[in-house]
Amino acid sequence: MPYTLDGGVNQREWDFERSFEAAVALALAQEPDLIIWLGDIFDHPSPHYRSFRVAQRALATIRDHGVAAVVISGNHDTPRLPGRGSPYSALADTYPEVHFAHRLSYERFVVGSPADGIVVHAVPQMLSVDATLSALAQASAERSADQTNLLITHPRLKQVEPRHADINEIEIDLGTLQSDLVLLGHYHFHSKVADGIWYAGSTDTFSFADDPDRPKGIVVLDTVTGECRHVPLSGQRPLVTLDTVYALGLSPGELSEQVVKRAAAVPEGAVARLYLEGVDPESYRLLDRQLIREAAAAALDLRLEPQFQDVALPAELPRVETLGGQWGSWLSHQDLTGLDRTRVRELGQRYLEDAIEAAG
């Protein structure tokens, strides 16, 4: 969103940085033996320096607490061209004590002692479904018979209904996840997929497709009991959907009054949207945008989502016998630079005549 803080930092980017740092602190407060990042720490495979420093500081904090960490890449921060390199490569050079899986291949890490440790099977984002299935098969084949096996990966599961299409997604079937326990990245909401399999969820709400009413935060997985509990973060910027304005039959003045009333109710600092159902296009055009902005001054952003009423416009349906003339009329207004206009017109006329004749 086009809002910046003093110094030029994007407001929503700053929101996500604060939530990410708070999530690391919240995770450390649980006194874990291991912290896992499930991909998409960055929104792009070429993050700018500010984002990169945020991740660096978080890893330094985890290291200073003496906690082990495993990191995999996601669909957003994996380069589509392998030769470009990965932002995780630079982090791996700086933090050799952290286990990184980002090189488009399966990685196996043993964390803890042989008596009470676990085996982490890390399948990062791949460039194809076949490569992902091959890595998952390898993870299954290399399961330990003596220790708990934890599979971590970043797929779109066929059994989970997507909220929207995303870039570089790898869609797989639930049955390919063979492990004692499975933690998944990718979807932004926490959910249990099946026994022993969970999407962890994100640390903040990116868009309204993320189910903003469901809390965002971290999960704590007990690898002894198999219990996975969600620990929500607090203090995040709310995303709210205001009560719909049913505009059918409202005059422009009545519509404006309803919209202003809703706008004034936006919570402090919220990102809000307001649906206008059955609104007349002309009434919508006449809305006083400045008045609405003033009413919603407490919000970071308010978006109007008009659902226009059906508008019947008289239209003359073309008759078959006039199609040729309509083709010539339409063609006269087209830019055909580099083409033989006469030839295009004649070919069009012939194709239309052939089609009319074939139709009987």
N, C-alpha and C positions, 0 to 999 in steps of 0.2 A: 504494500500500500504506500502511497506517495506522502508519507509523513516522516519527518526527521527530527532528531533531537539536536540540541546545540552541538556544533561540531560536525554535523552532517551525517550522523549515524541513523540509519533507517529505524524507525520506532519498532516495527514488528521484528526486525532482525535482533534488536536489543532485547525484546521480550523473550525470544527463543534462547538467546545466550544466557539470560538470567535463569530461565527455567532449567536449562541444561546444567548450569553450575549448581543450582539448588538440588537437582536430581543426584549429582555426584555426592554432594554433602549428605543428602538423605540416605543414599546407599551406604556410605561409610558409617553413618550413625547406626546402621543395623549390625555393625561389627561382623561383616561377612568374611569368609575365607577366600572368596573369589568374586570379582566384579566382571560382568560381561557386557560388552557393547554389541548390539545386534545389527549393526549396519546403518547406513545413511546418517552418520554423524555429520556429514556435509550434504548439502543439497545439490552439489555439483562436483564432478570429478576434478575440477580446477578451482578449488575454493580460493577466495582472496585471503590476504595475509591476516586480516582481522579474525576471520573464522578459524583459520589455522592456529592462531595463537590461543584462542579459547580452548581448542582441543588439547594443545600442548600443556596449558596450565592445568587442565583437568587431569591429564595423565601424570603430571608432576605431583599433584595432590595425592593421587592414588598411590604412587610410588613412595611418597614420603610417609604414608600411613602403613607401609609394609604389606599391602594387600596385593595378591596376585590378580592379574587381569588378562582377559582374552578378548580380542577385537576381530570382528569380521566386517567385510565391506557389503554395501547394499546396492540396490539397483540405481540409485541416484549418484552415488560417488564412485562407481566403477567405470573407468573409461571404456568406450566402445571400441577404441583402437588400442590394442595392447601395447604398442610401441610408445604410446604417450607417457606411460608410467602412471603410478597411483599416488595420491596424497598420503596414503598409509605407508608407502615406502619410506618417505622422509621421517615419519613418526617412528617407524620400526628402527631406523638407524639411530634415532635419538634416545629411544627407550628400549634397549635390548632385553630388559627383564620382562617386558610385556609380550604376550603371545599374539602375533598378528596372523590372520588368514586373509590374504588379499591378492594372492598371486594367481588367481583363476585355477586353483587346485585345492584338493582336500588336504587338511592338516589335522594331525592327531597330537593332542597335548595331554600329558599326565600331570595333574595338579594335586599336590599334597603327597602324603606318604603312601606306600603300598597298602598299609593297613586301613587307613580311613580316607584316602584320596579318591578322586574320580578321574575318569577318562573323558576328555572333551573332544568330540568329533566335530570339527569346524568345516562347514561347507559354505564358502563365501559366494557372492554373486558371480555367476558364470555368464558367458556370452551366448549360450544356447541351452535349450531344454536337454538335448542329448548329453552335453557336458555335465549338466547338473545331475541327471539321472546316473551317470557313470560315477560321479563323486559320491552320491548318496549310496550307491551300491558298494563302493569301497569302504565307506563309513560303516555300513552294516557288516561287511566281512571282517572288519578289524575291531569289532566289539570285544571288550574284555569279558572273560568268564568269571573274574574274581572281583572286579571293582564296578561301581555304578557307571553306566555310560550315559553321557549327556550329549545329545546332538543339538547343534545350533546352526541355523541357516536362515535365509531371507527370501522365501518364495511367496507366490500367490497360490493358495490352495483352491482347488476346484470346488471343495465342499463348503467354502466360506464365500458368501455373497459379497462381491466387491462393491464399494461405494462409488468408485469412478475408475476409469482406465488410467494407468500410469505408464511412465516410460520404462523401457527395458525390463518389463516384468517377465519372470520365469514362472509359468503355471505348471504345477505338478499335482499328483494325486496324493491324498492323505496316506495311502498304503505304502508309499515309498519311504516314509519316515520310520525307520526301524531302529529303535533305541529304547533304553529304560525310561528316559525322560527327554523331552524335546522342548526347547525354547525357540520361538520364531520372531524374527523382525519383519518389517514391511508394513503391516496394517497398523494404523495409528490408534487403535482402541484395544484395550486389554480384553481378551476373551479366551475361554477354555474351548479348544477345538474337539478334544477327546480325552480320555483318561491318559494323563501323563504328557499331554501336548497343549501348549499355550502360546498365543500371541502375547508378547509382553506389553505392547502398546507404546505410544510415544510420550515424551515429556511435556508436550504442549499441544494445543489444538491448532492445526494449520489452517483448516477451512471448515465450512459447515458440513462437508462430507465426512468429517472425522467424528461425528456424533458428539458435538460440544457439550451436551448434557452429561456425558459419561466422563468421570474424572480421569485426568492424565497423571502419570507419575512413574513409579518403578515397580518391579515385582521382586519378591523374595522367595527363592526356591530352596526348600529343605530337601537335600538329596538323600537323606536317610528315610524320612517319612513319605516323601513324594508330595508334600503339601506346597502349593504355590499361592501366595497371597499378594494382592495388589495394595501398594502403599501410595495413596494419592499425594500430590503436591498441592500446596495452597498458594493463594496470592496471584494466580495467573489471570491474564486479561480475559474477561468473559466474551463469548460469542453468543448473541441472543437473537432469537426470532420473535419479533413483536406480534401482537394479536393482529390477524389479518383484517384489512379494511375491505368490506364487501361493498363495492362501489356501484353496482348495477342500480340505476335509477337516481343516483345522487347528482345534484347540480354541481357545477364547478366549485361554488362556494362551500357546499356541504362536504365535498370531497376534501378540499383544502383544510377545513376545520378538523376532519377526522385524522388526516395525516399529521397535522401539527400536534394534535392531542397525543398521538402515538409517539411522535418524535420527542416530545417533552418527557416521556416516561423511560427513555433509554438510560440504563444504569451508567454510573460514572465510569468513563474510560472504556466502555464496551465497544466492540465491533458488532453492529446490529444490521438486520435486514427487515424490510417490511413489504409484505405481499399486498398488492392492490388487485383484488379479484373482480373481473368483469368491468374494468374501468374503460370509459369512453376515451379514445385517443385524443380528442380535442380537449376534454377536461384535464387529461394528464398533462398535455402541453401547456395549459394555462396555470399549472401549479406554481406558486410563488416559491422558488427554490431558496431564495435568500431567507425568507421567513422560516422555512423548514430547517435550514442550517442553524439559524439562531435558536430555534426550539430544541434542537438536538446538540446544543453546544457542549453538553457534558460528555458526549460520545466521542470516541476516536474516529468512528466512521459509521455512517448510516447509508445503506443502499436501498433504493426503492426498486421493487421487483414487480413491474406491472404485468398483469395477465389481461390483455385487452379483450373486450367483448367482441363477439362475432360482428363484423361489419359487412353488410351486403352491398356490393357495388354492381351497378348494371353493367353487363358486358354482352357484346354481340358475339355469339358463337360463330366461328367461321363455317361457311358452307363449302362443301367439297368443290363445287364448280368455281369458287372464287379463290381457291388456295394459290393458284398460279399468280394471280394479280397481287395477292398479299405478299408472296415471295419476292416479287419484283419491287414492291413498295418498301419492304423491310431492307432489301439489299441496297437500295439507293442511299440509305443512311449509314452504311457500314464502311469502315476504313479497310480497303482491300489493297493497300500498298504492296507492290510486288506480285500481285496476281492479275490475271486477265479477267476484268470484270465481266465482259461479254461472255466469256467461256463459262465462268461460274454461274451467271444467270441462266445460260442455256442448259447447263448440266442440271441445275436445280429444277428448271421447268420440266425437263425430260423425266427426272426421277419422280416428280410429283404426278405427272401424267401416267407413268408406268404403275405407280402405286394405286391411283384412282381406277385405272383399268383393271388391275388385278383384284381390286376389292369389289368389282362388279358394279 
